[in-house]
């Protein structure tokens, strides 16, 4: 299950969210899940996968990596491990957690998802 989770994340990062949606449907969505992803996130195998995914970060400690993974996934999991209010259109104003919730809600209720990014970061050059 850990390998599936890691593979789904890698596919999503590379522009193919199909595995992530299948994983969410089978392990997170309260309407359809048959097992719980949270049990995988807190395993040693997951931590070992996180360490393998960050080989170029010699300055990161295992402790810092543990808390980063735990904080990110626990908040994301808490936001998508619920049945959201039904609507025809879900609108998020930023990427990240807001768009994650809106996209999950849209998928749960066969609605549309609209993202309007207001917080674009523009690098400042001297």
Order of alpha helices (4+ residues) and beta strands (2+ residues): alpha-alpha-alpha-alpha-alpha-beta-alpha-beta
